Amino acid sequence: MARELYAAFAAQWDLRPFHRLQAAESRHEEALRALAARAGVALPPTAPGKFADAVLQQRHDTLRARGLISAAEARTAGEAIERQDLSDLRQLLAVLKNEAFRTVADNLARATERHLAAFSGEPGRGLRARAERPGAGCAQAGRRAST
């Protein structure tokens, strides 16, 4: 969900952190899919913006609508996404016994904490600190989303 929401926000607001986080979320998704495969868990087919779980669908739709209102609302939605991801990962870590799986989940949780910091407005760091600077968008920065 995070990857596709960040893609929508990046397209709408052209802020570099959304481009960067979109790429990072793709890597996170790949790690979770590999973890599920190793655990023998079959994942349902996915379609962008479509979730079998009604709660997830409602969350996606609400966050997407909010993030498309303004760049500030997109940042707030991004923070909510990362807080939920961190909560989900902590719940997963509480029940995982396999050390290799715990390592993957722990790495994802640490990365999610860094993503959350991008939205937290820490002085000199993160999306809030850079959002209003000239050249903060990808178009002006040469779209270095993969760096």
The 8 nearest C-alpha neighbors of each residue, nearest first, counted from 0:
[[1, 2, 3, 4, 59, 48, 47, 80],
 [2, 0, 4, 3, 5, 80, 24, 21],
 [3, 1, 21, 24, 5, 4, 0, 25],
 [2, 4, 6, 5, 0, 1, 7, 47],
 [5, 3, 7, 1, 6, 2, 63, 0],
 [4, 6, 8, 2, 17, 21, 7, 3],
 [5, 7, 3, 9, 4, 8, 21, 10],
 [6, 8, 4, 10, 5, 9, 11, 3],
 [7, 9, 5, 11, 10, 6, 12, 4],
 [10, 8, 13, 17, 6, 12, 11, 7],
 [11, 9, 7, 8, 13, 12, 6, 5],
 [10, 12, 8, 9, 13, 7, 67, 70],
 [11, 13, 9, 14, 8, 10, 70, 69],
 [14, 12, 9, 136, 137, 10, 11, 15],
 [15, 13, 136, 12, 16, 17, 137, 9],
 [14, 16, 137, 18, 136, 17, 19, 13],
 [17, 15, 19, 18, 14, 20, 126, 117],
 [16, 18, 9, 20, 5, 19, 15, 14],
 [19, 17, 15, 21, 144, 16, 20, 9],
 [20, 18, 144, 16, 22, 21, 17, 15],
 [19, 21, 23, 17, 22, 18, 16, 24],
 [20, 22, 2, 24, 18, 5, 19, 23],
 [23, 21, 25, 20, 19, 24, 18, 26],
 [24, 22, 20, 26, 25, 21, 27, 19],
 [23, 25, 27, 2, 21, 26, 22, 20],
 [26, 24, 28, 22, 23, 27, 2, 29],
 [25, 27, 29, 23, 24, 28, 30, 22],
 [28, 26, 24, 30, 29, 25, 31, 23],
 [27, 29, 25, 31, 26, 30, 24, 32],
 [28, 30, 26, 32, 27, 31, 33, 25],
 [31, 29, 27, 33, 28, 32, 34, 26],
 [32, 30, 34, 28, 33, 29, 35, 27],
 [31, 33, 35, 29, 34, 30, 28, 36],
 [34, 32, 36, 30, 31, 35, 29, 37],
 [35, 33, 31, 37, 32, 36, 30, 38],
 [34, 36, 40, 38, 32, 33, 37, 31],
 [35, 37, 39, 33, 38, 34, 40, 32],
 [38, 36, 34, 39, 35, 33, 40, 32],
 [37, 39, 35, 36, 40, 34, 33, 100],
 [40, 38, 36, 37, 35, 41, 34, 42],
 [39, 41, 35, 38, 36, 42, 37, 34],
 [42, 40, 39, 43, 36, 35, 38, 32],
 [41, 43, 40, 44, 35, 32, 36, 45],
 [42, 44, 45, 41, 51, 50, 40, 46],
 [45, 43, 42, 46, 41, 50, 51, 49],
 [46, 44, 43, 47, 49, 50, 42, 48],
 [45, 47, 49, 48, 44, 50, 43, 51],
 [48, 46, 49, 45, 3, 0, 50, 4],
 [47, 49, 46, 50, 59, 0, 3, 56],
 [50, 48, 46, 47, 56, 51, 45, 59],
 [49, 51, 56, 52, 55, 48, 53, 45],
 [50, 52, 53, 49, 56, 55, 43, 54],
 [51, 53, 50, 55, 54, 56, 57, 49],
 [52, 54, 56, 55, 57, 51, 50, 58],
 [55, 53, 57, 56, 52, 58, 59, 50],
 [56, 54, 58, 52, 57, 53, 59, 50],
 [55, 57, 53, 59, 50, 54, 58, 60],
 [56, 58, 54, 60, 55, 59, 61, 53],
 [59, 57, 55, 61, 56, 60, 62, 54],
 [60, 58, 56, 62, 57, 61, 63, 55],
 [59, 61, 63, 57, 58, 62, 56, 64],
 [62, 60, 58, 64, 63, 59, 57, 65],
 [61, 63, 65, 59, 64, 76, 60, 66],
 [64, 62, 66, 60, 65, 61, 59, 4],
 [65, 63, 61, 67, 62, 66, 60, 68],
 [64, 66, 62, 63, 67, 68, 72, 61],
 [73, 67, 65, 72, 63, 68, 64, 76],
 [66, 68, 64, 65, 69, 63, 73, 8],
 [69, 67, 66, 65, 72, 64, 70, 73],
 [70, 68, 72, 71, 67, 73, 66, 12],
 [69, 71, 73, 72, 12, 74, 66, 68],
 [72, 70, 74, 69, 73, 75, 66, 68],
 [71, 73, 75, 66, 69, 74, 70, 65],
 [66, 72, 74, 70, 76, 71, 75, 77],
 [75, 73, 77, 71, 72, 76, 118, 78],
 [76, 74, 72, 78, 77, 73, 79, 71],
 [75, 77, 73, 79, 78, 74, 62, 66],
 [78, 76, 74, 80, 75, 79, 73, 81],
 [77, 79, 75, 81, 76, 80, 118, 115],
 [80, 78, 76, 82, 77, 81, 83, 75],
 [81, 79, 77, 83, 78, 82, 76, 84],
 [80, 82, 84, 78, 83, 115, 79, 85],
 [83, 81, 79, 85, 84, 80, 78, 86],
 [84, 82, 86, 80, 85, 81, 87, 79],
 [85, 83, 81, 87, 86, 82, 88, 80],
 [84, 86, 88, 82, 83, 87, 108, 81],
 [85, 87, 83, 89, 84, 88, 82, 90],
 [86, 88, 84, 90, 85, 89, 83, 91],
 [89, 87, 91, 85, 90, 86, 108, 92],
 [90, 88, 92, 86, 91, 87, 85, 93],
 [91, 89, 93, 87, 88, 92, 86, 94],
 [90, 92, 88, 89, 93, 94, 95, 87],
 [93, 91, 89, 95, 94, 90, 88, 101],
 [92, 94, 90, 91, 95, 89, 96, 88],
 [95, 93, 92, 91, 96, 90, 89, 101],
 [96, 94, 92, 97, 93, 101, 91, 100],
 [95, 97, 98, 94, 101, 100, 92, 93],
 [98, 96, 100, 99, 95, 101, 102, 94],
 [97, 99, 101, 100, 102, 96, 95, 103],
 [100, 98, 102, 101, 97, 103, 104, 96],
 [101, 99, 103, 97, 102, 98, 104, 34],
 [102, 100, 98, 104, 99, 103, 105, 95],
 [101, 103, 105, 99, 100, 104, 106, 98],
 [102, 104, 106, 100, 105, 101, 107, 99],
 [103, 105, 107, 101, 106, 102, 108, 100],
 [106, 104, 108, 102, 107, 103, 101, 109],
 [107, 105, 103, 109, 108, 104, 102, 110],
 [106, 108, 110, 104, 105, 109, 111, 103],
 [109, 107, 111, 105, 110, 106, 85, 88],
 [110, 108, 112, 106, 111, 107, 105, 113],
 [109, 111, 107, 113, 112, 108, 106, 114],
 [110, 112, 114, 108, 113, 109, 107, 115],
 [113, 111, 115, 109, 110, 114, 108, 116],
 [114, 112, 116, 110, 111, 115, 117, 109],
 [115, 113, 111, 117, 116, 112, 110, 81],
 [114, 116, 112, 117, 113, 118, 81, 78],
 [117, 115, 119, 113, 118, 114, 125, 112],
 [125, 118, 116, 126, 114, 115, 119, 113],
 [119, 117, 116, 126, 115, 78, 120, 125],
 [120, 118, 116, 121, 117, 115, 125, 127],
 [119, 121, 127, 118, 128, 125, 122, 126],
 [120, 122, 124, 119, 123, 125, 116, 128],
 [123, 121, 124, 120, 128, 125, 127, 119],
 [124, 122, 128, 121, 125, 129, 120, 127],
 [125, 123, 121, 122, 128, 117, 120, 126],
 [117, 124, 126, 128, 127, 118, 120, 116],
 [125, 127, 117, 129, 118, 128, 130, 16],
 [128, 126, 120, 130, 129, 125, 118, 119],
 [127, 129, 126, 125, 123, 124, 120, 130],
 [130, 128, 126, 132, 127, 131, 135, 125],
 [131, 129, 127, 126, 132, 135, 128, 14],
 [130, 132, 129, 133, 135, 128, 127, 134],
 [133, 131, 129, 135, 130, 134, 128, 136],
 [134, 132, 135, 131, 136, 139, 130, 129],
 [133, 135, 139, 136, 140, 132, 137, 138],
 [136, 134, 132, 133, 130, 129, 14, 15],
 [137, 135, 14, 13, 15, 134, 138, 139],
 [138, 136, 142, 140, 15, 139, 13, 141],
 [137, 139, 141, 140, 136, 142, 13, 134],
 [138, 140, 134, 137, 136, 141, 135, 142],
 [141, 139, 137, 138, 142, 134, 136, 135],
 [140, 142, 138, 143, 139, 137, 144, 136],
 [143, 141, 137, 144, 140, 138, 15, 139],
 [142, 144, 145, 141, 146, 140, 137, 15],
 [145, 143, 19, 18, 142, 146, 15, 22],
 [144, 146, 143, 19, 22, 18, 142, 23],
 [145, 144, 143, 19, 142, 22, 18, 23]]
